[in-house]
Amino acid sequence: MRSRPLAGAPGAAARLIGARPDELGAALAGAGYGFCMMAAYYMLRPVRDAMGIAGGVENLKYLFLLSFSATLLVVPLYGWACTHVSRSRFVPWVSLVMVAMVAAFFAVFSETGDEPPAWVAQAFFVWVGVFNLFVLSVYWSFMADVLSPEQAGRLFGFLAAGGSAGAVAGPATTTLLAGRFGIDSLLLCAGVLLLATVALVRYLLHWERVSPASPHKPLSGPMQTDEPIGGNPLAGISLLAGSRYLLGIGLFVLLFTAVGTFMYMQQAELLRDTVATSAERTRVLATVDLTVNALCIPFQIFVTGRLVARFGLTAVLLVVPVFMIGGFLALAAAPGLMLLIAVQVLRRAGDYAITRPARELLFTALPKESRFKAKNVIDTVIYRGGDAANAWLYALLASAGLGLAGTAAAGVVIATVWAGVAWRLGSQFSRVVEPQGRPVPGRGLPAQDHDEPV
């Protein structure tokens, strides 16, 4: 009799995160996968930034260009692997390849110490930039493949919270280890975390095979087997070009990067003009990062999935674009550092807690080939290219004399177009999913899925 509370613990834990009891293991494994991946990245990112300085500050612009060029080179290799390798092998292999790269750099840094030759520092900088985009893209492609659209609507927020927790744990570990044990200790920890993702992927594959909660998708035959996707290794580009839905997602990402770049550039200008020292600027930025993560983790766990369930994907996709229309209007009327920081914190928290899970949910409506190939093109080429193009656009507007108020006004236009694209994508998602006979997030869900008190 005393064991009843413990017996009910899994059900209570599942309800807490918006999962059903037989989905709890997959939700925890998926969040753990995201945690390990992001913690590893956030251990490597400060090392990358330090290597960028070691490689010469004057060379940073070339390193960003090299990162984009390396992304373009890796996309065909990724497409070939998707085409010829089964998913149960391909997804773990991505982590194992990254572990091998970490091991190679670990060996180099063990020999050279924390001040390696310039070419090593530059190579590490470029590799981490590619690493970040590809492991994140594979993660969300895999989870969109394992979960149905209805399950994803409830659980993607919790999965994103796992990644956000990793984004906190990674820098915290870096702070503890870097000064005492050196850079190679961070690489060792990152490698162990990436190895852990392999075990978590294996669990998720097993859950998909045996769990009654695993979705069966009769219209997507290849997903029910473990055959390679097949097709053309470069099909991601043609699939993107031939689909209005995918082009809409690509445009959504491009506008997303535009809003983020404009805010980043305005923040840099105001910090330069109002905060005197680099140390104080670092403190301000660290406070922003901490506040963002403190806001988004509980929101991702307890709110995101319930928002999708109650209001539907379209409304959730619109939240941050509509907020940014108001944010840019406020900045255009009264540009100032404190107001910008407040808008920036809420925007970034909204991006991580709401926009990213909702954007990834869009891919659950697509065939497997599009989920892995076209999505990767969007997540890498369009994202990285958007960063570069929007930075040049901002510089062009600033050189025309618009100032902070003028660039904020331009941001209003961009955010308005972004909101229009978000609305159309949400409508298209419903039209794609419903003919397949799958539950649409936010429609026809039983009350207990979103109304039961936690």
C-alpha positions as CSV (number, residue, x, y, z in Angstrom):
1,M,0.0,0.0,0.0
2,R,2.8,2.4,0.8
3,S,4.1,2.0,-2.8
4,R,1.1,3.6,-4.4
5,P,2.4,7.1,-4.3
6,L,5.6,5.9,-6.0
7,A,3.5,3.9,-8.5
8,G,1.7,7.1,-9.5
9,A,4.8,9.1,-9.8
10,P,5.4,8.4,-13.5
11,G,1.8,9.5,-14.3
12,A,2.2,12.7,-12.3
13,A,5.5,13.5,-13.9
14,A,4.0,12.9,-17.3
15,R,1.1,15.2,-16.6
16,L,3.5,17.8,-15.3
17,I,5.2,18.1,-18.7
18,G,2.2,17.5,-20.9
19,A,3.0,13.9,-21.8
20,R,1.0,10.7,-21.4
21,P,2.5,8.0,-19.1
22,D,3.6,5.8,-22.0
23,E,5.4,8.8,-23.6
24,L,7.3,9.7,-20.5
25,G,10.4,7.7,-21.3
26,A,10.7,9.1,-24.8
27,A,10.1,12.7,-23.6
28,L,12.9,12.3,-20.9
29,A,15.3,10.7,-23.4
30,G,14.6,13.4,-26.0
31,A,15.1,16.1,-23.4
32,G,18.3,14.4,-22.3
33,Y,19.5,14.2,-25.8
34,G,18.9,17.9,-26.2
35,F,20.6,18.6,-22.9
36,C,23.8,16.7,-23.7
37,M,24.0,18.2,-27.2
38,M,23.6,21.8,-26.1
39,A,25.8,21.4,-23.0
40,A,28.6,20.1,-25.2
41,Y,28.1,23.0,-27.6
42,Y,28.1,25.6,-24.9
43,M,31.4,24.1,-23.6
44,L,32.9,24.4,-27.0
45,R,31.5,27.9,-27.9
46,P,33.7,29.9,-25.4
47,V,36.7,28.0,-26.6
48,R,35.7,28.9,-30.2
49,D,35.4,32.6,-29.3
50,A,38.8,32.5,-27.6
51,M,40.3,30.8,-30.6
52,G,38.8,33.5,-32.8
53,I,40.8,36.0,-30.9
54,A,43.9,33.9,-30.9
55,G,43.6,33.6,-34.7
56,G,43.6,37.4,-35.0
57,V,40.7,39.7,-34.4
58,E,41.3,41.2,-37.9
59,N,40.6,37.8,-39.4
60,L,37.2,37.2,-37.8
61,K,35.3,38.5,-40.9
62,Y,37.2,35.9,-42.9
63,L,36.4,33.2,-40.4
64,F,32.7,33.9,-40.6
65,L,33.0,33.6,-44.4
66,L,34.9,30.3,-44.0
67,S,32.2,29.0,-41.7
68,F,29.5,29.7,-44.3
69,S,31.7,28.1,-47.0
70,A,32.3,25.1,-44.9
71,T,28.6,24.8,-44.4
72,L,28.1,24.7,-48.1
73,L,30.7,22.0,-48.5
74,V,29.2,19.8,-45.7
75,V,25.6,20.0,-47.0
76,P,26.2,17.6,-50.0
77,L,28.0,15.1,-47.6
78,Y,25.1,15.3,-45.3
79,G,22.7,14.7,-48.2
80,W,24.7,11.7,-49.3
81,A,24.6,10.2,-45.8
82,C,20.8,10.7,-45.6
83,T,20.4,9.0,-48.9
84,H,22.5,5.9,-48.4
85,V,22.5,5.3,-44.6
86,S,19.6,4.1,-42.5
87,R,18.3,6.5,-39.8
88,S,19.2,4.1,-37.0
89,R,22.8,4.3,-38.1
90,F,22.9,7.8,-39.5
91,V,21.8,9.7,-36.4
92,P,24.3,8.0,-34.0
93,W,27.0,8.4,-36.6
94,V,26.6,12.2,-36.6
95,S,27.4,12.2,-32.9
96,L,30.3,9.7,-33.3
97,V,31.8,11.8,-36.1
98,M,31.6,14.9,-33.8
99,V,33.2,12.8,-31.0
100,A,36.1,11.9,-33.4
101,M,36.6,15.6,-34.2
102,V,36.6,16.5,-30.5
103,A,39.1,13.8,-29.9
104,A,41.3,15.1,-32.7
105,F,41.3,18.6,-31.3
106,F,41.8,17.3,-27.8
107,A,45.0,15.6,-29.0
108,V,46.2,18.9,-30.6
109,F,45.4,21.0,-27.6
110,S,47.0,18.5,-25.3
111,E,50.3,19.0,-27.3
112,T,50.0,22.8,-27.9
113,G,48.4,24.0,-24.6
114,D,45.8,26.7,-24.6
115,E,47.7,28.9,-27.1
116,P,47.8,26.7,-30.3
117,P,49.1,27.9,-33.7
118,A,46.9,30.3,-35.5
119,W,45.8,27.8,-38.1
120,V,44.6,25.4,-35.4
121,A,42.7,28.2,-33.7
122,Q,41.1,29.2,-37.0
123,A,40.2,25.6,-37.9
124,F,38.6,25.0,-34.5
125,F,36.5,28.2,-34.9
126,V,35.2,27.1,-38.3
127,W,34.5,23.6,-37.1
128,V,32.4,24.6,-34.1
129,G,30.3,26.9,-36.3
130,V,29.5,23.9,-38.5
131,F,29.1,21.6,-35.6
132,N,26.4,23.8,-34.0
133,L,24.1,24.0,-37.0
134,F,24.3,20.3,-38.1
135,V,23.9,18.6,-34.7
136,L,20.9,20.8,-33.9
137,S,19.3,20.2,-37.3
138,V,19.8,16.4,-37.0
139,Y,18.3,16.5,-33.4
140,W,15.1,18.2,-34.4
141,S,14.8,16.2,-37.6
142,F,15.1,13.0,-35.6
143,M,12.6,14.0,-33.0
144,A,10.1,15.2,-35.6
145,D,10.5,11.7,-37.2
146,V,10.0,9.9,-33.9
147,L,6.9,11.8,-32.7
148,S,3.6,12.5,-34.4
149,P,2.5,16.1,-35.0
150,E,0.1,15.9,-32.0
151,Q,2.7,14.5,-29.8
152,A,5.2,17.1,-31.0
153,G,2.8,19.8,-30.2
154,R,2.7,18.7,-26.6
155,L,6.3,17.7,-26.1
156,F,8.5,19.9,-28.2
157,G,8.5,22.6,-25.5
158,F,9.8,20.1,-22.9
159,L,12.4,18.9,-25.4
160,A,13.5,22.5,-25.9
161,A,13.7,23.0,-22.1
162,G,16.3,20.1,-22.1
163,G,18.4,22.0,-24.6
164,S,18.1,25.2,-22.6
165,A,19.1,23.4,-19.4
166,G,22.2,22.2,-21.3
167,A,22.8,25.8,-22.4
168,V,23.0,26.7,-18.7
169,A,25.0,23.7,-17.6
170,G,27.6,24.1,-20.4
171,P,28.8,27.6,-19.5
172,A,28.6,26.8,-15.7
173,T,30.9,23.8,-16.3
174,T,33.2,25.9,-18.5
175,T,33.5,28.5,-15.7
176,L,34.6,25.7,-13.2
177,L,37.0,23.8,-15.4
178,A,38.6,26.2,-17.9
179,G,40.8,28.1,-15.4
180,R,41.8,25.1,-13.4
181,F,42.4,22.4,-16.0
182,G,42.6,24.1,-19.4
183,I,40.8,23.9,-22.6
184,D,41.4,20.2,-23.2
185,S,39.3,19.4,-20.2
186,L,36.3,21.0,-21.8
187,L,36.9,19.0,-25.0
188,L,37.0,15.8,-22.9
189,C,33.7,16.7,-21.2
190,A,32.0,17.6,-24.5
191,G,33.1,14.3,-26.0
192,V,31.6,12.4,-23.1
193,L,28.3,14.2,-23.5
194,L,28.2,13.6,-27.2
195,L,28.8,9.9,-26.6
196,A,25.8,9.9,-24.2
197,T,23.6,11.2,-27.0
198,V,24.3,7.9,-28.9
199,A,22.8,5.9,-26.0
200,L,19.8,8.2,-25.8
201,V,19.2,7.9,-29.6
202,R,19.3,4.1,-29.2
203,Y,16.7,4.2,-26.5
204,L,14.4,6.4,-28.6
205,L,14.7,4.0,-31.5
206,H,13.8,1.1,-29.2
207,W,10.8,3.1,-27.8
208,E,9.7,3.8,-31.4
209,R,9.7,0.1,-32.2
210,V,8.0,-1.3,-29.1
211,S,5.9,1.4,-27.4
212,P,2.1,1.5,-28.1
213,A,2.5,5.3,-27.9
214,S,4.8,5.4,-30.8
215,P,2.9,6.8,-33.8
216,H,2.2,4.7,-36.8
217,K,2.2,6.7,-40.0
218,P,0.7,4.6,-42.8
219,L,1.2,7.2,-45.4
220,S,4.9,7.4,-44.8
221,G,6.0,3.9,-45.5
222,P,9.7,4.5,-45.3
223,M,9.4,5.8,-41.7
224,Q,8.0,2.4,-40.6
225,T,11.2,0.7,-41.7
226,D,14.8,1.5,-41.2
227,E,15.7,1.8,-44.9
228,P,17.8,4.7,-46.1
229,I,15.8,7.6,-47.4
230,G,17.2,7.2,-50.9
231,G,16.9,9.7,-53.7
232,N,19.3,12.4,-54.7
233,P,21.9,13.5,-52.1
234,L,21.2,17.1,-53.2
235,A,17.5,16.7,-53.1
236,G,17.2,19.1,-50.2
237,I,17.7,22.0,-52.5
238,S,15.2,20.8,-55.1
239,L,12.7,19.8,-52.5
240,L,12.9,23.3,-51.0
241,A,12.6,25.0,-54.4
242,G,9.6,22.9,-55.4
243,S,7.5,23.4,-52.3
244,R,5.7,26.5,-51.3
245,Y,5.4,25.2,-47.8
246,L,9.2,24.6,-47.4
247,L,9.9,28.0,-49.1
248,G,7.6,29.5,-46.5
249,I,9.6,27.9,-43.7
250,G,12.8,29.2,-45.3
251,L,11.4,32.7,-45.5
252,F,10.2,32.4,-41.9
253,V,13.8,31.5,-40.9
254,L,15.3,34.3,-43.0
255,L,13.0,36.9,-41.3
256,F,13.7,35.4,-37.9
257,T,17.4,35.9,-38.5
258,A,16.7,39.5,-39.7
259,V,14.9,40.4,-36.5
260,G,17.7,38.8,-34.4
261,T,20.5,40.5,-36.4
262,F,18.9,43.9,-36.1
263,M,18.5,43.6,-32.4
264,Y,22.0,42.3,-32.0
265,M,23.5,45.2,-34.0
266,Q,21.4,47.8,-32.1
267,Q,22.5,46.2,-28.8
268,A,26.1,46.4,-29.8
269,E,25.8,50.1,-30.7
270,L,24.1,51.1,-27.5
271,L,26.5,49.1,-25.4
272,R,29.4,50.7,-27.2
273,D,28.0,54.2,-26.6
274,T,26.7,53.9,-23.1
275,V,28.9,51.3,-21.3
276,A,32.5,52.3,-20.8
277,T,34.5,49.1,-20.4
278,S,34.6,45.7,-21.9
279,A,34.4,44.1,-18.5
280,E,31.1,45.9,-17.7
281,R,29.7,45.1,-21.2
282,T,30.5,41.4,-20.5
283,R,28.7,41.6,-17.2
284,V,25.6,43.1,-18.9
285,L,25.6,40.5,-21.6
286,A,26.0,37.7,-19.1
287,T,23.1,39.0,-17.1
288,V,21.0,39.0,-20.2
289,D,21.9,35.4,-21.0
290,L,21.1,34.3,-17.4
291,T,17.8,36.1,-17.4
292,V,16.8,34.6,-20.8
293,N,17.5,31.1,-19.6
294,A,15.8,31.7,-16.3
295,L,12.7,32.8,-18.1
296,C,12.5,30.2,-20.9
297,I,13.2,26.9,-19.1
298,P,10.1,26.9,-16.9
299,F,8.0,28.3,-19.8
300,Q,9.2,25.5,-22.1
301,I,8.4,22.8,-19.5
302,F,5.0,24.0,-18.3
303,V,3.6,26.4,-20.9
304,T,4.7,25.9,-24.5
305,G,3.0,22.6,-25.2
306,R,-0.2,23.8,-23.5
307,L,-0.3,26.9,-25.6
308,V,-0.1,24.8,-28.8
309,A,-2.8,22.5,-27.5
310,R,-5.2,25.2,-26.5
311,F,-4.7,27.8,-29.2
312,G,-3.1,25.9,-32.1
313,L,0.1,26.3,-34.0
314,T,-0.8,29.4,-36.0
315,A,-1.4,31.5,-32.8
316,V,1.8,30.3,-31.2
317,L,3.9,31.1,-34.4
318,L,2.5,34.6,-34.2
319,V,3.4,35.4,-30.6
320,V,7.0,36.6,-31.1
321,P,6.5,38.3,-34.5
322,V,3.6,40.3,-33.1
323,F,5.6,41.1,-29.9
324,M,8.5,42.4,-32.0
325,I,6.2,44.7,-34.0
326,G,5.4,46.4,-30.7
327,G,9.0,46.1,-29.5
328,F,10.5,47.8,-32.6
329,L,7.7,50.5,-32.4
330,A,8.8,51.3,-28.9
331,L,12.4,51.4,-29.8
332,A,11.7,53.7,-32.8
333,A,9.9,56.1,-30.5
334,A,12.4,56.0,-27.6
335,P,15.7,54.2,-28.4
336,G,17.6,53.4,-25.2
337,L,19.7,50.7,-23.7
338,M,17.4,49.6,-20.9
339,L,14.3,49.4,-23.2
340,L,16.4,47.5,-25.8
341,I,17.6,45.0,-23.2
342,A,14.1,44.4,-22.0
343,V,12.9,43.8,-25.5
344,Q,15.9,41.6,-26.3
345,V,15.4,39.5,-23.2
346,L,11.7,38.8,-23.9
347,R,12.4,38.2,-27.6
348,R,15.2,35.7,-27.0
349,A,13.2,33.9,-24.3
350,G,10.2,33.8,-26.7
351,D,12.4,32.5,-29.5
352,Y,13.8,29.7,-27.4
353,A,10.5,28.9,-25.5
354,I,7.9,29.4,-28.3
355,T,9.2,30.1,-31.8
356,R,11.8,27.3,-32.0
357,P,9.5,24.5,-30.8
358,A,6.7,25.8,-33.0
359,R,9.0,26.1,-36.0
360,E,10.2,22.5,-35.6
361,L,6.6,21.3,-35.3
362,L,6.1,22.5,-38.9
363,F,8.4,19.8,-40.2
364,T,6.4,17.0,-38.6
365,A,3.8,17.4,-41.5
366,L,6.4,16.6,-44.1
367,P,7.8,13.3,-45.6
368,K,10.9,11.9,-44.2
369,E,13.2,13.0,-47.0
370,S,12.0,16.6,-46.6
371,R,12.5,16.4,-42.8
372,F,16.1,15.4,-43.1
373,K,17.3,16.9,-46.4
374,A,15.3,20.1,-47.0
375,K,15.2,21.0,-43.3
376,N,19.0,20.8,-43.2
377,V,19.4,23.2,-46.0
378,I,17.0,25.6,-44.2
379,D,18.8,25.2,-40.9
380,T,22.3,25.7,-42.3
381,V,22.5,27.5,-45.6
382,I,19.5,29.8,-45.2
383,Y,20.2,30.4,-41.5
384,R,23.9,31.2,-41.9
385,G,23.3,33.1,-45.2
386,G,20.6,35.1,-43.5
387,D,22.9,36.1,-40.7
388,A,25.4,37.5,-43.2
389,A,22.9,39.1,-45.5
390,N,21.0,40.8,-42.7
391,A,24.2,42.1,-41.2
392,W,25.0,43.8,-44.5
393,L,21.4,45.1,-44.8
394,Y,21.6,46.7,-41.3
395,A,25.0,48.3,-42.2
396,L,23.5,49.7,-45.4
397,L,20.6,51.2,-43.5
398,A,22.9,52.6,-40.9
399,S,25.2,54.1,-43.5
400,A,22.2,55.8,-45.1
401,G,21.8,57.8,-41.8
402,L,18.7,56.0,-40.4
403,G,20.2,55.7,-36.9
404,L,18.7,53.5,-34.2
405,A,15.2,54.9,-34.5
406,G,15.3,54.5,-38.3
407,T,16.6,50.9,-38.2
408,A,14.0,50.1,-35.5
409,A,11.3,51.4,-37.9
410,A,12.7,49.1,-40.6
411,G,12.5,46.3,-38.0
412,V,8.7,47.0,-37.7
413,V,8.3,46.3,-41.4
414,I,10.4,43.1,-41.2
415,A,8.4,41.9,-38.1
416,T,5.1,42.6,-39.8
417,V,6.1,40.5,-42.9
418,W,7.3,37.8,-40.5
419,A,3.9,37.7,-38.8
420,G,2.2,37.4,-42.1
421,V,4.4,34.4,-43.1
422,A,3.8,32.8,-39.6
423,W,0.0,33.1,-40.1
424,R,0.2,31.5,-43.6
425,L,2.5,28.7,-42.4
426,G,0.2,27.8,-39.5
427,S,-2.8,27.6,-42.0
428,Q,-0.8,25.5,-44.4
429,F,0.3,23.1,-41.6
430,S,-3.3,22.3,-40.8
431,R,-4.2,21.7,-44.4
432,V,-1.2,19.3,-44.8
433,V,-1.8,17.3,-41.7
434,E,-5.6,16.9,-41.7
435,P,-5.7,14.9,-45.0
436,Q,-3.2,12.5,-43.6
437,G,-5.7,11.6,-40.8
438,R,-3.4,12.8,-38.0
439,P,-4.6,14.9,-35.1
440,V,-3.8,18.6,-35.6
441,P,-2.2,20.2,-32.5
442,G,-4.9,22.4,-30.9
443,R,-7.8,20.7,-32.6
444,G,-9.9,17.9,-31.4
445,L,-7.7,17.1,-28.4
446,P,-9.4,15.6,-25.4
447,A,-9.8,17.9,-22.5
448,Q,-7.3,16.1,-20.3
449,D,-4.6,16.8,-22.8
450,H,-4.6,20.5,-22.0
451,D,-7.3,21.3,-19.3
452,E,-6.3,19.0,-16.5
453,P,-4.7,20.9,-13.6
454,V,-1.1,20.2,-13.0
